[in-house]
Amino acid sequence: MRPKVILAGGSGLLGRAVAQDLVKMGWDVVVLTRTPQQQLAIEPILAARVRLVYWDGAEHGPWAAELEGAVALVNLVGRSINCVFTPKHRHEILHSRLRAVAALGRAVAECSQPPPVWVQASAVGYYGFAGVAHCDEAAPVGTDFLAEVCRQWETAFQAACPAKTRPVILRLGVVLDAHGGAYPLLARLTQFFLGGAAGAGTQGFAWVHQQDVRRVFQQAILQPELTGVYNVCAPSGVTNALFMATLRQSWQRPWTPPAPAFLVKLAARYLMKTDSTLILGGRVCVPSRLLAAGFQFDFPDLAPALRHLARAE
């Protein structure tokens, strides 16, 4: 029998990529999802090694038996933050994360042979709007809404993860992927000569290429010495203005004037249907603990990463 990895929330863009990588490594993958009737969009030859099991992301159920004897648990569950932060959306963003962690924790605690490692997603939003200060894993938590979400999320995970299971928290930066997430929209704006800085452009932009994110998840499972919190972002921290300038270069577009903050707020709310703080806020982060552990980024620098993504579109 092949070893089995449990992937909660594996039907999204990152989850599908991680599932595909794990299968290629020789493992079977069980994806916990609300929509098990849908085929996971991965390479057909690999799909036979991925099994979709229903769960609602909150309550105990038959899915819990899948954790028995699994080699790893990976949790990516959480309502997307790509929305306007209305009271309803704030509640969903926070409680979807807390409920999933609590349910998984109860299931792991019941196992006679629990997963030896639990890899838990978080985000660099933990540090709040830190401007251009370089935040490593020891930096304090921020005070805004997303920072509070991350704080409660990580606290819930630490309480739920049993002592016998190795805990790994991955604070993800903005994952750049040619096929989804923030990059395609930013690339389209840039191609149409709208790729100027947002507001002052001095806000930090903690980014990471999707190829490196996938490798970090693999290493978090495979390397028993990795434990605790890790920033998952490229080591070359940039501001929003530098990111957009480099993006324009990758598409061979000229200088574009910055978008005033008030226009960004209007466009974010009424055109993009997202919260302007995701654009006008930010922080520069450094992956100090990953680098200390010897992890080598395939894309440590922004310009080569953006050129690679432009070719992949």
N, C-alpha and C positions, 0 to 999 in steps of 0.2 A: 504493500500500500504506500502510495506517495504521500509525503508530508503535506499538510493542509494549512493554509493561511486564511484567516477570517478578515474580510474587508467590509467594514460598515460604511455605508455611503459611497459605494464603489461605482455608481452609475454615472457620475459626473465626468467631466473632461479629465481631471487629474486621476480620479479613481480608475477610469478605464485604462489609462496609461500604466498605472501601477499594477493593475491586475494582469495586463499583458506581459509586463516585465517579469512578474513573479512566476507566471506559467512558463516563460522561456527559461527561467532558472530551475525548472524541474518540479515545481510545486503545483498542487491543485489549489484553486481559490474558491472560497464560498463568499459570495457578495450578499450582504444583508441589504434588502431594498424594499421599498413600498410597492414596486412594480415588477414582481418576478416574472410576469407574463411577457415582458419585453425582452427581446434579445439584446445582449450587451454588444455595443458597436466596437468589436475588436476583430482582429484577423480571424477568418472562419476556421482556419486550421487549429487555432488556439482556443476557440470558444468551447470546444468539447471538454476542456479541462476547467471550465468555469461554471459553477452552479449558483443559480440565483435562488435565494430563500427569502420568503416574506418576513418582514418585521415592520412595525409602525414607528420605530424610532423612540419608543417611550415605555412600552409595557413588556413584561416578561411573557414569553411564549415558547412554542416548540423550537424556535430558532436557537434558543439558548443551548440546546444539546450539541449544536455544531461546534461549540468552543472546546468541548472535551477532547483533549489530546492534540489540539492545534498547535503548530509551532510558533504562531505569532497572531496577534490581533492588531489590526490597523484601523483607526477610527478617523474618518473624514466628515462625519455627519455634522450638518449645520445649515440653517437656511441661508441663502446667499445674502451678502451685505450689499449687493448691487441693487439698491432701491432707495427711495426717499425714506428717511428715518421718522416715519409717523409713529405715534404711540403703539399702534397695532404691529407694525413691522419691528419695532424695537423689542416688543415682547416675544415675537416669533424668533427673532435672531438669537436672543439670549436663551430662551427656554428650550428651543430645539436642541441646542448644544448641551444644556444641563440635563435634560431628560435622557438623551442618548447615552451620555457618560454614566448616569446613575443606573440605567438598565443594563448596560454592559458590565458595570462593576458588580451588580448583583449576580449576573450570570457567571462571571469569572469566579466569584467567591464560592459558588456551588460546585465548581469542577473538582473532581478528585485528581485530575491531571490538567491543571490550568495552563494556558499559554505562557511560555517562559518570558515573553516580551510583549509589551503593549506600547505601540507607537501611536501617539496622540497628536493630531494636528492642532496648532494654534496659529497666531499671526503676530507679525511685528507691530501691529496696531497696539499691542500690549504697552508700548512705550509712549503712546499718545503723540501729540504734535510737538516733537522734540526739535523742530527746525533743522539746523545743520549740525547739531551735536551728534557725535558718533556714538550710537548706543550699542554696547555689547550686552551679553547675557546678564551682566550684573547691574545694568541700568535700572532705575526705579520705574515702577508702573506709572502710566499717565493718569490723567483725570477726566478725559472725555468719555463718551459713550462706548466706543469700541475698545478702549483700554479697559474699561470696567467689565465688558463682556469677556475679554481675554483673561482678566484676573479671576473672575468667577469660574470660567471654563477650566482653567488650569487648577484652581483650588479644588473643584469638584473631581477632577481627574486624580489628583494626588490623594484625595480621600477614598476614591473608589478602587484604586489599583492595589491589589494585595501585596503583602511584603515579599512573597515568593516570585512575583512577576516583575521583571526589569522595566522601569518606567522611562519612556523617552518622549519628550515634548519637542515638537518641531514648530518653531515660530516662523511661518512662511512669509516671505516678502511677496511683492507682486510677481506672479508667475507669468513669464512671457512665453506665449505659445501661439504659433501662426494660425491655429485652428479654433481658438476660443479665448475667452477672458478679455483683458483690456487691450492686448496688442492689436487685433484686427481693427477695432474702432480707431485707435490712435493712428494706425497706418493709413486708414482711409482718409481721415482728416488731413493728414500730411500730404497724401497724394493729391488732394484737392486744394493744396496751398493754404490749409488752415492749421498748420502744425506749429503755432506759436506757443510760448510758455503760458501757463495758466496763472493769472494774477501776477504777483511779484516774481514768481518763478524760483524763489529762494527756498521753498519747502523741499525737504528731502524726498528722495524717491528710491526706496529699497526694492531692488528688482532681482530676479533670478531667472535664468533660462530653464525651461521645462526639462531639458535633458539632465541638468544638474539636480533638480528637485527629485526626479525619479531615482537617480543614483543615491541620493541621501536616504531615501526611504529604504532602498535595498541594504545600504550599509547599517542603518539603524537596526534592521532585523538581524543581520549576519554577524555584526561585531559586538560581542558581549561586553566589551569595555565601554561602549557608548551608553551612557545613562544620564538622565537629567534633561536640562533645557539646552536647545541649540537654535541659534538664528540660522535660518536657511535663506541666505541672500548672497549675492555676489560680493566679493571683498572690495570692489571699487565703488564706493558710495558716490552718488551723484545728486544734484538738485534737479528739480523739475525742468528748469531752463536748460541745463546741460543735457538732460535726457532728450528733450524735444529737439534740440539743435543736432544731436547725434542721429536722431531718427530722421530728420530732414536730410542729413548727409547720406544716410543709407538709401533714401529714395531720390537722391539728387534733386532736392528742392531747395530754393533759395531761402534767405532769411525771411521770416514771417513775424509781423508785430505780435506782441503778447496780447492775450485776451484779458480785458479788465475783469477784476473779480466779480463785479456786479453782473456782467454778461455771462460769466461762467456759472454763477448761481442760477440765473434764469434758464440757461440752456440745460444745465444739469437736471433741474426739477421738471421742466415742461417738455424738453425734447428727448433727453437721455433717460428720463425717469429714474434718476439716481440721486444720491445725496452729494451736494457740492463739497462737503468736508473730505470726501474721498479724493477730490482733485486738488483742493486748495490747502489741505493739510498734508502732513507727511513727516518723515523722519529718515535720517541716514543711519543705517545699521551696519555692523560688521560681524561676520561669522567667526568670532574669536575661538570658540570651543571646537568648531569643525576644523579650523585650520590647525589648532593645537593637536587635534587627533590625527592629523596627516591627510585630511581630505583634500584632494586636488580638483579644482573646478575645471571643467571643460571650457567654460566661458567665464573667465574671471573679469574680463573687460567688456565694456558696453558696446563699442563700435563693432568688433567681430560678431558679437551676439546678435546685434540688429541686422547686420549684413546677412547672417545665416538665416534669420527669420524672413527677411525680404525675399530670399531665394526660395524659401519653402512655401511661400504663398501660391 
